[in-house]
Every structure is written in structure tokens, then in C-alpha cells.
Amino acid sequence: MSLYDNEAKIKQAIIMLQKIVNDAAVPRNIRRAATDAIRQLQVQSLSPGVRAANAIGILEEISQDPNMPSHTRTAIWNIVSILETVRD
């Protein structure tokens, strides 16, 4: 993973988040948070570290949702783990 640059990590996180957004089994509020996280990751005016931190904030907030399917929670934890390695 350390071979990837920040943009590659962000792209990987976006792809993983899009799977959550497109999963009809995931509650709407969680899909909305995933969409918000994608939007944060796509803000080109911010540095990669700030974009990752903004997305992590959204995902950590939603990860406590009791209605979240366990496979989605695991995916979100994986995405957060990837984004935590993004540094400016």
C-alpha cells in the first residue's frame, strides 16, 4: 500500500464508497454519508490530506449507526484505514 501515492489511495477509497452508494441493502442515510465522503474526496482545491480527513470525519460519524449492515461497516473501516495513510 505504501507504494501508492495519495491520489491512488483516494481513487481506491472512492471506488469502495461507490459500491456502498450503489448497494440497495444499505440504508439511505448511510449511502448519503458515503456520497458526501466521495464529494469531500473530489474537492481538488483542498490538499489530499485535508480531503481524506474530511471524508474520515463523515465515515467515522456514520460507522456507529446501529442499522448499518456488518459488511458495510467492515468496508467503511477498510476505507478509513486507507484514508488514514494519506498524508500531505
Jmol script that loads the backbone (N, CA, C; Angstrom):
load data "model"
ATOM      1  N   MET A   1       0.824  -1.203   0.000  1.00  0.00           N
ATOM      2  CA  MET A   1       0.000   0.000   0.000  1.00  0.00           C
ATOM      3  C   MET A   1       0.859   1.254   0.000  1.00  0.00           C
ATOM      4  N   SER A   2       2.027   1.217   0.630  1.00  0.00           N
ATOM      5  CA  SER A   2       2.865   2.408   0.737  1.00  0.00           C
ATOM      6  C   SER A   2       3.430   2.830  -0.616  1.00  0.00           C
ATOM      7  N   LEU A   3       3.335   1.957  -1.626  1.00  0.00           N
ATOM      8  CA  LEU A   3       3.820   2.317  -2.951  1.00  0.00           C
ATOM      9  C   LEU A   3       2.860   3.264  -3.666  1.00  0.00           C
ATOM     10  N   TYR A   4       1.607   3.232  -3.274  1.00  0.00           N
ATOM     11  CA  TYR A   4       0.617   4.101  -3.902  1.00  0.00           C
ATOM     12  C   TYR A   4       0.811   5.543  -3.458  1.00  0.00           C
ATOM     13  N   ASP A   5       0.580   6.458  -4.368  1.00  0.00           N
ATOM     14  CA  ASP A   5       0.577   7.854  -3.942  1.00  0.00           C
ATOM     15  C   ASP A   5      -0.807   8.208  -3.396  1.00  0.00           C
ATOM     16  N   ASN A   6      -0.898   9.401  -2.845  1.00  0.00           N
ATOM     17  CA  ASN A   6      -2.150   9.820  -2.198  1.00  0.00           C
ATOM     18  C   ASN A   6      -3.348   9.753  -3.138  1.00  0.00           C
ATOM     19  N   GLU A   7      -3.163  10.201  -4.370  1.00  0.00           N
ATOM     20  CA  GLU A   7      -4.298  10.216  -5.302  1.00  0.00           C
ATOM     21  C   GLU A   7      -4.786   8.806  -5.605  1.00  0.00           C
ATOM     22  N   ALA A   8      -3.869   7.854  -5.691  1.00  0.00           N
ATOM     23  CA  ALA A   8      -4.270   6.470  -5.948  1.00  0.00           C
ATOM     24  C   ALA A   8      -5.083   5.923  -4.767  1.00  0.00           C
ATOM     25  N   LYS A   9      -4.666   6.264  -3.545  1.00  0.00           N
ATOM     26  CA  LYS A   9      -5.420   5.829  -2.351  1.00  0.00           C
ATOM     27  C   LYS A   9      -6.811   6.448  -2.348  1.00  0.00           C
ATOM     28  N   ILE A  10      -6.874   7.733  -2.704  1.00  0.00           N
ATOM     29  CA  ILE A  10      -8.169   8.422  -2.730  1.00  0.00           C
ATOM     30  C   ILE A  10      -9.076   7.797  -3.793  1.00  0.00           C
ATOM     31  N   LYS A  11      -8.516   7.507  -4.968  1.00  0.00           N
ATOM     32  CA  LYS A  11      -9.318   6.861  -6.027  1.00  0.00           C
ATOM     33  C   LYS A  11      -9.840   5.507  -5.550  1.00  0.00           C
ATOM     34  N   GLN A  12      -8.986   4.741  -4.878  1.00  0.00           N
ATOM     35  CA  GLN A  12      -9.400   3.425  -4.367  1.00  0.00           C
ATOM     36  C   GLN A  12     -10.543   3.590  -3.358  1.00  0.00           C
ATOM     37  N   ALA A  13     -10.430   4.578  -2.468  1.00  0.00           N
ATOM     38  CA  ALA A  13     -11.481   4.830  -1.479  1.00  0.00           C
ATOM     39  C   ALA A  13     -12.786   5.216  -2.161  1.00  0.00           C
ATOM     40  N   ILE A  14     -12.698   6.044  -3.211  1.00  0.00           N
ATOM     41  CA  ILE A  14     -13.904   6.464  -3.938  1.00  0.00           C
ATOM     42  C   ILE A  14     -14.587   5.247  -4.571  1.00  0.00           C
ATOM     43  N   ILE A  15     -13.802   4.366  -5.179  1.00  0.00           N
ATOM     44  CA  ILE A  15     -14.376   3.160  -5.799  1.00  0.00           C
ATOM     45  C   ILE A  15     -15.093   2.310  -4.746  1.00  0.00           C
ATOM     46  N   MET A  16     -14.464   2.154  -3.579  1.00  0.00           N
ATOM     47  CA  MET A  16     -15.080   1.361  -2.499  1.00  0.00           C
ATOM     48  C   MET A  16     -16.354   2.042  -1.984  1.00  0.00           C
ATOM     49  N   LEU A  17     -16.315   3.370  -1.871  1.00  0.00           N
ATOM     50  CA  LEU A  17     -17.500   4.108  -1.413  1.00  0.00           C
ATOM     51  C   LEU A  17     -18.630   4.012  -2.438  1.00  0.00           C
ATOM     52  N   GLN A  18     -18.302   4.007  -3.727  1.00  0.00           N
ATOM     53  CA  GLN A  18     -19.343   3.910  -4.750  1.00  0.00           C
ATOM     54  C   GLN A  18     -20.062   2.572  -4.669  1.00  0.00           C
ATOM     55  N   LYS A  19     -19.354   1.525  -4.253  1.00  0.00           N
ATOM     56  CA  LYS A  19     -20.014   0.221  -4.063  1.00  0.00           C
ATOM     57  C   LYS A  19     -21.066   0.315  -2.956  1.00  0.00           C
ATOM     58  N   ILE A  20     -20.755   1.062  -1.896  1.00  0.00           N
ATOM     59  CA  ILE A  20     -21.714   1.250  -0.800  1.00  0.00           C
ATOM     60  C   ILE A  20     -22.913   2.065  -1.294  1.00  0.00           C
ATOM     61  N   VAL A  21     -22.630   3.143  -2.030  1.00  0.00           N
ATOM     62  CA  VAL A  21     -23.699   4.009  -2.553  1.00  0.00           C
ATOM     63  C   VAL A  21     -24.655   3.211  -3.439  1.00  0.00           C
ATOM     64  N   ASN A  22     -24.110   2.271  -4.209  1.00  0.00           N
ATOM     65  CA  ASN A  22     -24.919   1.506  -5.172  1.00  0.00           C
ATOM     66  C   ASN A  22     -25.549   0.245  -4.574  1.00  0.00           C
ATOM     67  N   ASP A  23     -25.326  -0.011  -3.282  1.00  0.00           N
ATOM     68  CA  ASP A  23     -25.850  -1.207  -2.625  1.00  0.00           C
ATOM     69  C   ASP A  23     -27.233  -0.897  -2.038  1.00  0.00           C
ATOM     70  N   ALA A  24     -28.255  -1.470  -2.643  1.00  0.00           N
ATOM     71  CA  ALA A  24     -29.631  -1.200  -2.206  1.00  0.00           C
ATOM     72  C   ALA A  24     -29.911  -1.732  -0.800  1.00  0.00           C
ATOM     73  N   ALA A  25     -29.087  -2.647  -0.304  1.00  0.00           N
ATOM     74  CA  ALA A  25     -29.283  -3.202   1.034  1.00  0.00           C
ATOM     75  C   ALA A  25     -28.800  -2.248   2.131  1.00  0.00           C
ATOM     76  N   VAL A  26     -28.095  -1.209   1.742  1.00  0.00           N
ATOM     77  CA  VAL A  26     -27.556  -0.250   2.708  1.00  0.00           C
ATOM     78  C   VAL A  26     -28.595   0.857   2.937  1.00  0.00           C
ATOM     79  N   PRO A  27     -28.886   1.184   4.205  1.00  0.00           N
ATOM     80  CA  PRO A  27     -29.860   2.248   4.485  1.00  0.00           C
ATOM     81  C   PRO A  27     -29.496   3.566   3.806  1.00  0.00           C
ATOM     82  N   ARG A  28     -30.522   4.317   3.449  1.00  0.00           N
ATOM     83  CA  ARG A  28     -30.344   5.548   2.671  1.00  0.00           C
ATOM     84  C   ARG A  28     -29.407   6.550   3.351  1.00  0.00           C
ATOM     85  N   ASN A  29     -29.525   6.714   4.677  1.00  0.00           N
ATOM     86  CA  ASN A  29     -28.677   7.706   5.351  1.00  0.00           C
ATOM     87  C   ASN A  29     -27.196   7.334   5.259  1.00  0.00           C
ATOM     88  N   ILE A  30     -26.910   6.048   5.238  1.00  0.00           N
ATOM     89  CA  ILE A  30     -25.517   5.593   5.130  1.00  0.00           C
ATOM     90  C   ILE A  30     -25.020   5.798   3.703  1.00  0.00           C
ATOM     91  N   ARG A  31     -25.874   5.523   2.718  1.00  0.00           N
ATOM     92  CA  ARG A  31     -25.493   5.792   1.319  1.00  0.00           C
ATOM     93  C   ARG A  31     -25.259   7.284   1.113  1.00  0.00           C
ATOM     94  N   ARG A  32     -26.085   8.103   1.771  1.00  0.00           N
ATOM     95  CA  ARG A  32     -25.919   9.560   1.650  1.00  0.00           C
ATOM     96  C   ARG A  32     -24.585   9.996   2.246  1.00  0.00           C
ATOM     97  N   ALA A  33     -24.215   9.433   3.389  1.00  0.00           N
ATOM     98  CA  ALA A  33     -22.923   9.761   4.006  1.00  0.00           C
ATOM     99  C   ALA A  33     -21.773   9.321   3.098  1.00  0.00           C
ATOM    100  N   ALA A  34     -21.911   8.166   2.465  1.00  0.00           N
ATOM    101  CA  ALA A  34     -20.875   7.699   1.537  1.00  0.00           C
ATOM    102  C   ALA A  34     -20.754   8.659   0.357  1.00  0.00           C
ATOM    103  N   THR A  35     -21.898   9.138  -0.136  1.00  0.00           N
ATOM    104  CA  THR A  35     -21.891  10.132  -1.223  1.00  0.00           C
ATOM    105  C   THR A  35     -21.200  11.415  -0.769  1.00  0.00           C
ATOM    106  N   ASP A  36     -21.500  11.861   0.453  1.00  0.00           N
ATOM    107  CA  ASP A  36     -20.850  13.066   0.997  1.00  0.00           C
ATOM    108  C   ASP A  36     -19.338  12.867   1.103  1.00  0.00           C
ATOM    109  N   ALA A  37     -18.927  11.683   1.534  1.00  0.00           N
ATOM    110  CA  ALA A  37     -17.494  11.383   1.656  1.00  0.00           C
ATOM    111  C   ALA A  37     -16.831  11.411   0.278  1.00  0.00           C
ATOM    112  N   ILE A  38     -17.497  10.862  -0.731  1.00  0.00           N
ATOM    113  CA  ILE A  38     -16.962  10.908  -2.103  1.00  0.00           C
ATOM    114  C   ILE A  38     -16.787  12.363  -2.527  1.00  0.00           C
ATOM    115  N   ARG A  39     -17.819  13.184  -2.260  1.00  0.00           N
ATOM    116  CA  ARG A  39     -17.731  14.609  -2.637  1.00  0.00           C
ATOM    117  C   ARG A  39     -16.525  15.276  -1.979  1.00  0.00           C
ATOM    118  N   GLN A  40     -16.308  14.981  -0.705  1.00  0.00           N
ATOM    119  CA  GLN A  40     -15.163  15.566   0.005  1.00  0.00           C
ATOM    120  C   GLN A  40     -13.844  15.140  -0.636  1.00  0.00           C
ATOM    121  N   LEU A  41     -13.773  13.881  -1.046  1.00  0.00           N
ATOM    122  CA  LEU A  41     -12.545  13.363  -1.647  1.00  0.00           C
ATOM    123  C   LEU A  41     -12.286  13.956  -3.033  1.00  0.00           C
ATOM    124  N   GLN A  42     -13.328  14.494  -3.652  1.00  0.00           N
ATOM    125  CA  GLN A  42     -13.191  15.031  -5.014  1.00  0.00           C
ATOM    126  C   GLN A  42     -12.930  16.535  -5.047  1.00  0.00           C
ATOM    127  N   VAL A  43     -12.850  17.188  -3.895  1.00  0.00           N
ATOM    128  CA  VAL A  43     -12.615  18.640  -3.855  1.00  0.00           C
ATOM    129  C   VAL A  43     -11.141  18.897  -4.185  1.00  0.00           C
ATOM    130  N   GLN A  44     -10.879  19.272  -5.430  1.00  0.00           N
ATOM    131  CA  GLN A  44      -9.494  19.415  -5.887  1.00  0.00           C
ATOM    132  C   GLN A  44      -8.792  20.632  -5.280  1.00  0.00           C
ATOM    133  N   SER A  45      -9.562  21.588  -4.756  1.00  0.00           N
ATOM    134  CA  SER A  45      -8.934  22.792  -4.187  1.00  0.00           C
ATOM    135  C   SER A  45      -8.287  22.522  -2.827  1.00  0.00           C
ATOM    136  N   LEU A  46      -8.611  21.380  -2.215  1.00  0.00           N
ATOM    137  CA  LEU A  46      -8.020  21.021  -0.921  1.00  0.00           C
ATOM    138  C   LEU A  46      -6.888  20.021  -1.128  1.00  0.00           C
ATOM    139  N   SER A  47      -5.958  19.989  -0.185  1.00  0.00           N
ATOM    140  CA  SER A  47      -4.854  19.030  -0.275  1.00  0.00           C
ATOM    141  C   SER A  47      -5.392  17.613  -0.030  1.00  0.00           C
ATOM    142  N   PRO A  48      -4.678  16.590  -0.519  1.00  0.00           N
ATOM    143  CA  PRO A  48      -5.141  15.208  -0.305  1.00  0.00           C
ATOM    144  C   PRO A  48      -5.368  14.879   1.175  1.00  0.00           C
ATOM    145  N   GLY A  49      -4.485  15.353   2.050  1.00  0.00           N
ATOM    146  CA  GLY A  49      -4.632  15.065   3.475  1.00  0.00           C
ATOM    147  C   GLY A  49      -5.900  15.645   4.072  1.00  0.00           C
ATOM    148  N   VAL A  50      -6.236  16.873   3.656  1.00  0.00           N
ATOM    149  CA  VAL A  50      -7.458  17.528   4.157  1.00  0.00           C
ATOM    150  C   VAL A  50      -8.688  16.817   3.606  1.00  0.00           C
ATOM    151  N   ARG A  51      -8.660  16.451   2.324  1.00  0.00           N
ATOM    152  CA  ARG A  51      -9.792  15.733   1.726  1.00  0.00           C
ATOM    153  C   ARG A  51     -10.012  14.410   2.434  1.00  0.00           C
ATOM    154  N   ALA A  52      -8.928  13.691   2.707  1.00  0.00           N
ATOM    155  CA  ALA A  52      -9.036  12.404   3.402  1.00  0.00           C
ATOM    156  C   ALA A  52      -9.583  12.606   4.814  1.00  0.00           C
ATOM    157  N   ALA A  53      -9.073  13.621   5.519  1.00  0.00           N
ATOM    158  CA  ALA A  53      -9.530  13.881   6.894  1.00  0.00           C
ATOM    159  C   ALA A  53     -11.022  14.225   6.916  1.00  0.00           C
ATOM    160  N   ASN A  54     -11.478  15.030   5.955  1.00  0.00           N
ATOM    161  CA  ASN A  54     -12.901  15.391   5.888  1.00  0.00           C
ATOM    162  C   ASN A  54     -13.761  14.149   5.662  1.00  0.00           C
ATOM    163  N   ALA A  55     -13.320  13.279   4.760  1.00  0.00           N
ATOM    164  CA  ALA A  55     -14.076  12.059   4.468  1.00  0.00           C
ATOM    165  C   ALA A  55     -14.079  11.127   5.676  1.00  0.00           C
ATOM    166  N   ILE A  56     -12.937  11.009   6.347  1.00  0.00           N
ATOM    167  CA  ILE A  56     -12.849  10.160   7.544  1.00  0.00           C
ATOM    168  C   ILE A  56     -13.840  10.644   8.603  1.00  0.00           C
ATOM    169  N   GLY A  57     -13.934  11.953   8.777  1.00  0.00           N
ATOM    170  CA  GLY A  57     -14.883  12.510   9.758  1.00  0.00           C
ATOM    171  C   GLY A  57     -16.308  12.072   9.471  1.00  0.00           C
ATOM    172  N   ILE A  58     -16.705  12.135   8.207  1.00  0.00           N
ATOM    173  CA  ILE A  58     -18.061  11.719   7.815  1.00  0.00           C
ATOM    174  C   ILE A  58     -18.242  10.221   8.068  1.00  0.00           C
ATOM    175  N   LEU A  59     -17.254   9.432   7.676  1.00  0.00           N
ATOM    176  CA  LEU A  59     -17.379   7.976   7.787  1.00  0.00           C
ATOM    177  C   LEU A  59     -17.352   7.507   9.237  1.00  0.00           C
ATOM    178  N   GLU A  60     -16.534   8.137  10.073  1.00  0.00           N
ATOM    179  CA  GLU A  60     -16.488   7.730  11.482  1.00  0.00           C
ATOM    180  C   GLU A  60     -17.811   8.049  12.177  1.00  0.00           C
ATOM    181  N   GLU A  61     -18.409   9.162  11.791  1.00  0.00           N
ATOM    182  CA  GLU A  61     -19.698   9.540  12.378  1.00  0.00           C
ATOM    183  C   GLU A  61     -20.765   8.491  12.043  1.00  0.00           C
ATOM    184  N   ILE A  62     -20.806   8.054  10.793  1.00  0.00           N
ATOM    185  CA  ILE A  62     -21.843   7.118  10.349  1.00  0.00           C
ATOM    186  C   ILE A  62     -21.529   5.680  10.771  1.00  0.00           C
ATOM    187  N   SER A  63     -20.264   5.377  11.050  1.00  0.00           N
ATOM    188  CA  SER A  63     -19.890   3.984  11.356  1.00  0.00           C
ATOM    189  C   SER A  63     -20.522   3.477  12.650  1.00  0.00           C
ATOM    190  N   GLN A  64     -21.026   4.383  13.470  1.00  0.00           N
ATOM    191  CA  GLN A  64     -21.682   3.993  14.729  1.00  0.00           C
ATOM    192  C   GLN A  64     -23.161   3.660  14.539  1.00  0.00           C
ATOM    193  N   ASP A  65     -23.670   3.851  13.313  1.00  0.00           N
ATOM    194  CA  ASP A  65     -25.100   3.642  13.049  1.00  0.00           C
ATOM    195  C   ASP A  65     -25.484   2.180  13.296  1.00  0.00           C
ATOM    196  N   PRO A  66     -26.446   1.934  14.203  1.00  0.00           N
ATOM    197  CA  PRO A  66     -26.835   0.546  14.516  1.00  0.00           C
ATOM    198  C   PRO A  66     -27.540  -0.161  13.358  1.00  0.00           C
ATOM    199  N   ASN A  67     -28.051   0.607  12.378  1.00  0.00           N
ATOM    200  CA  ASN A  67     -28.753  -0.002  11.241  1.00  0.00           C
ATOM    201  C   ASN A  67     -27.818  -0.433  10.116  1.00  0.00           C
ATOM    202  N   MET A  68     -26.524  -0.183  10.288  1.00  0.00           N
ATOM    203  CA  MET A  68     -25.589  -0.489   9.217  1.00  0.00           C
ATOM    204  C   MET A  68     -25.342  -1.992   9.116  1.00  0.00           C
ATOM    205  N   PRO A  69     -25.471  -2.550   7.895  1.00  0.00           N
ATOM    206  CA  PRO A  69     -25.133  -3.973   7.717  1.00  0.00           C
ATOM    207  C   PRO A  69     -23.659  -4.198   8.066  1.00  0.00           C
ATOM    208  N   SER A  70     -23.346  -5.356   8.633  1.00  0.00           N
ATOM    209  CA  SER A  70     -21.974  -5.593   9.098  1.00  0.00           C
ATOM    210  C   SER A  70     -20.960  -5.555   7.956  1.00  0.00           C
ATOM    211  N   HIS A  71     -21.329  -6.026   6.756  1.00  0.00           N
ATOM    212  CA  HIS A  71     -20.373  -5.983   5.635  1.00  0.00           C
ATOM    213  C   HIS A  71     -20.062  -4.543   5.238  1.00  0.00           C
ATOM    214  N   THR A  72     -21.052  -3.660   5.407  1.00  0.00           N
ATOM    215  CA  THR A  72     -20.834  -2.247   5.083  1.00  0.00           C
ATOM    216  C   THR A  72     -19.932  -1.605   6.135  1.00  0.00           C
ATOM    217  N   ARG A  73     -20.144  -1.951   7.392  1.00  0.00           N
ATOM    218  CA  ARG A  73     -19.290  -1.411   8.465  1.00  0.00           C
ATOM    219  C   ARG A  73     -17.828  -1.811   8.229  1.00  0.00           C
ATOM    220  N   THR A  74     -17.628  -3.084   7.873  1.00  0.00           N
ATOM    221  CA  THR A  74     -16.270  -3.569   7.588  1.00  0.00           C
ATOM    222  C   THR A  74     -15.668  -2.788   6.421  1.00  0.00           C
ATOM    223  N   ALA A  75     -16.455  -2.574   5.374  1.00  0.00           N
ATOM    224  CA  ALA A  75     -15.970  -1.821   4.210  1.00  0.00           C
ATOM    225  C   ALA A  75     -15.584  -0.401   4.612  1.00  0.00           C
ATOM    226  N   ILE A  76     -16.407   0.235   5.451  1.00  0.00           N
ATOM    227  CA  ILE A  76     -16.112   1.604   5.892  1.00  0.00           C
ATOM    228  C   ILE A  76     -14.835   1.634   6.715  1.00  0.00           C
ATOM    229  N   TRP A  77     -14.655   0.658   7.599  1.00  0.00           N
ATOM    230  CA  TRP A  77     -13.408   0.608   8.378  1.00  0.00           C
ATOM    231  C   TRP A  77     -12.205   0.466   7.446  1.00  0.00           C
ATOM    232  N   ASN A  78     -12.345  -0.368   6.402  1.00  0.00           N
ATOM    233  CA  ASN A  78     -11.252  -0.538   5.439  1.00  0.00           C
ATOM    234  C   ASN A  78     -10.957   0.769   4.706  1.00  0.00           C
ATOM    235  N   ILE A  79     -12.009   1.480   4.317  1.00  0.00           N
ATOM    236  CA  ILE A  79     -11.837   2.760   3.621  1.00  0.00           C
ATOM    237  C   ILE A  79     -11.137   3.762   4.540  1.00  0.00           C
ATOM    238  N   VAL A  80     -11.575   3.834   5.805  1.00  0.00           N
ATOM    239  CA  VAL A  80     -10.952   4.742   6.765  1.00  0.00           C
ATOM    240  C   VAL A  80      -9.466   4.383   6.944  1.00  0.00           C
ATOM    241  N   SER A  81      -9.168   3.086   6.996  1.00  0.00           N
ATOM    242  CA  SER A  81      -7.770   2.657   7.140  1.00  0.00           C
ATOM    243  C   SER A  81      -6.931   3.150   5.966  1.00  0.00           C
ATOM    244  N   ILE A  82      -7.465   3.059   4.764  1.00  0.00           N
ATOM    245  CA  ILE A  82      -6.735   3.545   3.590  1.00  0.00           C
ATOM    246  C   ILE A  82      -6.548   5.055   3.670  1.00  0.00           C
ATOM    247  N   LEU A  83      -7.627   5.760   3.989  1.00  0.00           N
ATOM    248  CA  LEU A  83      -7.561   7.231   4.012  1.00  0.00           C
ATOM    249  C   LEU A  83      -6.638   7.747   5.119  1.00  0.00           C
ATOM    250  N   GLU A  84      -6.527   6.982   6.210  1.00  0.00           N
ATOM    251  CA  GLU A  84      -5.635   7.424   7.313  1.00  0.00           C
ATOM    252  C   GLU A  84      -4.171   7.432   6.897  1.00  0.00           C
ATOM    253  N   THR A  85      -3.840   6.727   5.813  1.00  0.00           N
ATOM    254  CA  THR A  85      -2.447   6.704   5.355  1.00  0.00           C
ATOM    255  C   THR A  85      -2.139   7.861   4.392  1.00  0.00           C
ATOM    256  N   VAL A  86      -3.162   8.642   4.031  1.00  0.00           N
ATOM    257  CA  VAL A  86      -2.948   9.786   3.128  1.00  0.00           C
ATOM    258  C   VAL A  86      -2.373  10.942   3.940  1.00  0.00           C
ATOM    259  N   ARG A  87      -1.213  11.393   3.531  1.00  0.00           N
ATOM    260  CA  ARG A  87      -0.536  12.496   4.234  1.00  0.00           C
ATOM    261  C   ARG A  87      -0.132  13.566   3.224  1.00  0.00           C
ATOM    262  N   ASP A  88      -0.136  14.794   3.664  1.00  0.00           N
ATOM    263  CA  ASP A  88       0.317  15.894   2.777  1.00  0.00           C
ATOM    264  C   ASP A  88       1.831  15.995   2.779  1.00  0.00           C
TER     265      ASP A  88
END
end "model"
wireframe off; spacefill off
backbone 0.3
color backbone group
